[in-house]
Amino acid sequence: MKIFGVTGWKNSGKTGLMERLVCEITARGFKVSTLKHAHHHFDVDHEGKDSYRHRQAGAGEVLLSSSKRWALMHENRASDEATLEQLLTHLSPCDLVLIEGYKRDRHAKIEVNRKATGKSLIALEDPTIRAVASDQPHDDLEIAQFDLDDTKQIADFILQQCGLMQTNAPAPTKGVRNDCFALPAGVNWVPVDEALDRLRQAMNGVVGTSEIKVSDADGRILAAPVFAARSNPPAANSAIDGYGFAHRSTGDGPQELTLINGRSAAGAPYNAQVP
């Protein structure tokens, strides 16, 4: 199981890059897991939930499971924070684990840097950082540099560093393939005009016609176009039921309106004046 880190100062864009890398690398057919370092008393549970109540009662571990997912929550009550190595043992086998944070651990990392943070590069003092992804160029940097938004190149670099893709080699072909237009064996594309000619040659004309009532025409084929004798409705129609009133004549607040005897229909509008 290969691991590679994404590190950087707060608000440098680590999580955004992590999200894009997961999408990019899984789309290439690799199975990816993530591990993120959180600070202080983070909690993924909600007060009042059964699992929260179990923990508050003193359970050292609570495993919550459903048909969609399962989660194990472990309380560090009297023990030190788990090491990165210990945490990795809880993950199921996969091709790559992307680790967000954990600046002080010795695994290989890429540093995320934004000019807006005003922070200097961690890479200048940390040999475990193999590349920098930034929104600004850095002079005299002896390691690889990438534009922070160039997710594809960053993904290529990480996969090469982890030995999951050779330099300049195409990405693996497992997973979804771009073959939605693939034809069966022995079938080839033909020009549209040729395809139409083949269809015309295979079609047979209607033999014999008869005149029948429309009510008896179910399952029959028209021998010639049929046109209605007149339009129905005979005028433009907006099929909405409702009431009309003179809005400008009403005042503010609730109003009592008098219902008049009148109707407006398609081709037959109400011609009198609405009071």
Secondary structure per residue as TSV (DSSP state, phi and psi in degrees):
chain	resnum	aa	ss	phi	psi
A	1	M	-	360.0	115.1
A	2	K	E	-83.0	147.7
A	3	I	E	-130.0	148.1
A	4	F	E	-151.9	140.1
A	5	G	E	-103.0	153.6
A	6	V	E	-122.9	115.2
A	7	T	E	-129.7	172.2
A	8	G	-	155.1	171.0
A	9	W	S	-71.5	165.9
A	10	K	T	-59.5	140.4
A	11	N	T	67.2	21.3
A	12	S	S	-87.3	-12.0
A	13	G	S	104.8	22.8
A	14	K	H	-60.9	-50.4
A	15	T	H	-66.0	-37.0
A	16	G	H	-62.0	-42.7
A	17	L	H	-67.3	-41.0
A	18	M	H	-56.4	-46.6
A	19	E	H	-60.7	-44.7
A	20	R	H	-68.5	-38.1
A	21	L	H	-65.7	-40.7
A	22	V	H	-60.6	-45.6
A	23	C	H	-61.7	-45.5
A	24	E	H	-65.9	-47.4
A	25	I	H	-75.4	-38.0
A	26	T	H	-67.3	-31.7
A	27	A	H	-65.5	-21.0
A	28	R	T	-86.6	0.2
A	29	G	T	102.1	2.2
A	30	F	-	-87.8	149.7
A	31	K	-	-94.3	119.5
A	32	V	E	-120.1	137.1
A	33	S	E	-120.4	163.2
A	34	T	E	-130.3	153.3
A	35	L	E	-137.5	124.9
A	36	K	E	-122.7	135.7
A	37	H	-	-88.2	127.5
A	38	A	-	-113.2	159.3
A	39	H	-	-110.5	155.1
A	40	H	S	61.7	-148.0
A	41	H	S	-96.7	63.0
A	42	F	-	-67.7	154.2
A	43	D	-	-146.4	130.4
A	44	V	-	-99.1	-1.4
A	45	D	S	-98.2	166.2
A	46	H	-	-118.3	135.4
A	47	E	T	-58.2	134.4
A	48	G	T	98.5	-22.4
A	49	K	S	-69.1	154.6
A	50	D	H	-56.9	-44.7
A	51	S	H	-63.9	-37.3
A	52	Y	H	-62.7	-42.4
A	53	R	H	-65.4	-36.3
A	54	H	H	-61.2	-44.9
A	55	R	H	-65.8	-42.5
A	56	Q	H	-64.8	-27.4
A	57	A	H	-75.2	-14.5
A	58	G	T	122.0	3.7
A	59	A	-	-63.6	133.9
A	60	G	S	-73.9	-35.7
A	61	E	E	-137.7	142.5
A	62	V	E	-129.0	122.7
A	63	L	E	-107.5	118.4
A	64	L	E	-106.9	127.6
A	65	S	E	-136.1	145.6
A	66	S	-	-146.0	-178.3
A	67	S	S	-69.0	-15.9
A	68	K	S	-95.1	-38.9
A	69	R	-	-163.6	165.7
A	70	W	E	-134.9	151.3
A	71	A	E	-139.9	136.0
A	72	L	E	-109.3	122.8
A	73	M	E	-110.1	124.4
A	74	H	E	-116.4	129.4
A	75	E	-	-92.6	124.2
A	76	N	-	-89.4	69.6
A	77	R	S	-76.9	-50.7
A	78	A	S	-122.5	18.4
A	79	S	S	-126.8	164.0
A	80	D	-	-72.9	164.6
A	81	E	-	-61.5	138.6
A	82	A	-	-63.1	144.2
A	83	T	-	-78.0	164.4
A	84	L	H	-59.4	-41.5
A	85	E	H	-61.9	-41.2
A	86	Q	H	-65.2	-40.0
A	87	L	H	-67.2	-37.4
A	88	L	H	-62.6	-27.4
A	89	T	T	-68.5	-16.8
A	90	H	T	-84.0	-11.4
A	91	L	S	-87.5	143.5
A	92	S	-	-70.9	154.2
A	93	P	-	-56.1	139.0
A	94	C	-	-153.9	177.0
A	95	D	S	-76.7	-39.0
A	96	L	E	-150.6	136.0
A	97	V	E	-110.6	119.3
A	98	L	E	-92.8	127.6
A	99	I	E	-112.1	120.9
A	100	E	E	-98.6	126.5
A	101	G	-	93.5	-145.9
A	102	Y	-	52.2	54.2
A	103	K	T	-60.0	-33.2
A	104	R	T	-86.9	-9.4
A	105	D	S	-79.2	162.0
A	106	R	-	-97.0	11.0
A	107	H	S	-75.0	160.6
A	108	A	-	-69.4	144.1
A	109	K	E	-142.2	162.5
A	110	I	E	-117.4	134.7
A	111	E	E	-94.4	132.4
A	112	V	E	-96.5	131.2
A	113	N	E	-137.3	133.7
A	114	R	-	-124.0	138.3
A	115	K	G	-60.1	-33.6
A	116	A	G	-64.2	-22.9
A	117	T	G	-73.6	-24.0
A	118	G	-	71.4	13.3
A	119	K	-	-95.7	147.8
A	120	S	-	-78.9	164.8
A	121	L	-	-72.8	132.5
A	122	I	G	-67.6	-29.8
A	123	A	G	-59.6	-24.4
A	124	L	G	-65.0	-22.4
A	125	E	T	-123.1	2.7
A	126	D	-	-126.3	107.9
A	127	P	T	-71.9	-12.1
A	128	T	T	-77.2	-12.0
A	129	I	E	-85.1	117.0
A	130	R	E	-94.8	-15.4
A	131	A	E	-161.9	164.2
A	132	V	E	-126.3	132.6
A	133	A	E	-112.9	114.7
A	134	S	E	-140.9	161.1
A	135	D	S	-95.0	12.4
A	136	Q	S	-147.3	148.1
A	137	P	-	-75.0	150.6
A	138	H	-	-124.8	118.1
A	139	D	T	-75.7	153.4
A	140	D	T	58.9	29.6
A	141	L	-	-97.1	124.9
A	142	E	-	-89.0	0.7
A	143	I	S	-109.6	170.5
A	144	A	E	-62.5	145.0
A	145	Q	E	-124.4	140.9
A	146	F	E	-133.3	150.7
A	147	D	E	-67.4	134.9
A	148	L	T	-58.2	-28.0
A	149	D	T	-91.3	-1.6
A	150	D	-	-87.9	73.5
A	151	T	H	-61.6	-39.4
A	152	K	H	-62.0	-47.8
A	153	Q	H	-65.3	-37.6
A	154	I	H	-65.5	-42.2
A	155	A	H	-63.0	-42.7
A	156	D	H	-56.7	-45.2
A	157	F	H	-62.3	-45.9
A	158	I	H	-64.2	-43.9
A	159	L	H	-64.7	-36.9
A	160	Q	H	-67.4	-42.7
A	161	Q	H	-62.0	-33.1
A	162	C	T	-89.7	0.9
A	163	G	T	74.1	18.8
A	164	L	S	-93.8	-8.9
A	165	M	S	-153.5	130.1
A	166	Q	-	-73.9	153.6
A	167	T	T	-58.7	131.1
A	168	N	T	64.3	12.0
A	169	A	-	-92.2	150.0
A	170	P	-	-68.3	157.9
A	171	A	-	-67.1	156.4
A	172	P	-	-57.5	152.1
A	173	T	-	-98.9	1.1
A	174	K	-	-71.4	160.6
A	175	G	S	96.3	-157.7
A	176	V	S	-70.1	131.7
A	177	R	-	-106.6	154.3
A	178	N	S	-86.9	66.8
A	179	D	-	-127.8	32.4
A	180	C	T	-67.8	-17.6
A	181	F	T	-105.3	15.6
A	182	A	-	-65.6	139.3
A	183	L	-	-101.9	153.8
A	184	P	-	-61.7	160.6
A	185	A	T	-58.8	135.0
A	186	G	T	87.0	-4.7
A	187	V	-	-105.1	130.8
A	188	N	-	-122.8	157.4
A	189	W	-	-68.9	144.7
A	190	V	-	-132.2	153.9
A	191	P	-	-59.6	153.6
A	192	V	H	-59.5	-44.9
A	193	D	H	-59.9	-41.0
A	194	E	H	-65.6	-40.1
A	195	A	H	-62.7	-40.8
A	196	L	H	-64.4	-40.4
A	197	D	H	-61.3	-41.4
A	198	R	H	-63.3	-40.8
A	199	L	H	-64.2	-42.6
A	200	R	H	-63.6	-39.9
A	201	Q	H	-66.0	-30.2
A	202	A	H	-86.0	-10.3
A	203	M	-	-87.9	144.4
A	204	N	-	-113.1	140.9
A	205	G	-	-71.7	159.7
A	206	V	-	-70.3	128.1
A	207	V	-	-103.1	111.4
A	208	G	-	84.2	142.1
A	209	T	-	-132.9	158.7
A	210	S	-	-147.8	154.7
A	211	E	-	-107.9	120.2
A	212	I	-	-132.2	169.5
A	213	K	-	-70.8	148.6
A	214	V	G	-58.9	-36.0
A	215	S	G	-65.3	-18.6
A	216	D	G	-102.6	8.2
A	217	A	-	-90.3	0.8
A	218	D	T	-61.1	125.8
A	219	G	T	88.3	-3.3
A	220	R	-	-95.3	165.9
A	221	I	-	-114.9	132.3
A	222	L	-	-65.7	133.3
A	223	A	S	-87.3	-19.5
A	224	A	S	-154.3	157.1
A	225	P	-	-59.0	146.3
A	226	V	-	-119.5	130.9
A	227	F	-	-118.2	142.5
A	228	A	-	-68.6	146.1
A	229	A	S	-68.1	-29.4
A	230	R	S	-152.2	161.1
A	231	S	-	-75.3	141.0
A	232	N	S	-141.3	112.6
A	233	P	S	-70.9	159.4
A	234	P	S	-75.9	-3.9
A	235	A	S	-142.9	168.4
A	236	A	-	-55.1	134.8
A	237	N	-	-131.8	127.8
A	238	S	-	-111.5	101.0
A	239	A	-	-78.0	79.1
A	240	I	-	-128.2	123.4
A	241	D	-	-86.4	142.4
A	242	G	-	167.4	-167.2
A	243	Y	-	-121.5	145.7
A	244	G	-	-113.2	145.5
A	245	F	-	-149.1	160.4
A	246	A	-	-83.3	97.0
A	247	H	G	-62.7	-38.4
A	248	R	G	-66.5	-20.9
A	249	S	G	-84.3	-6.5
A	250	T	-	-91.4	154.7
A	251	G	-	-102.2	-168.1
A	252	D	S	-77.2	153.6
A	253	G	S	85.1	-179.3
A	254	P	-	-60.5	143.0
A	255	Q	-	-129.7	149.0
A	256	E	-	-110.7	117.0
A	257	L	-	-107.4	146.0
A	258	T	-	-87.8	127.2
A	259	L	-	-80.4	121.7
A	260	I	-	-102.1	158.0
A	261	N	S	-86.5	100.2
A	262	G	-	-165.4	157.5
A	263	R	-	-146.9	140.9
A	264	S	-	-121.5	123.4
A	265	A	B	-130.0	169.8
A	266	A	T	-59.4	122.1
A	267	G	T	80.6	-5.7
A	268	A	B	-138.8	72.3
A	269	P	-	-70.8	161.9
A	270	Y	-	-79.3	117.1
A	271	N	-	-93.1	-14.6
A	272	A	S	-76.9	170.8
A	273	Q	-	-90.2	132.4
A	274	V	-	-80.8	120.8
A	275	P	-	-70.3	360.0
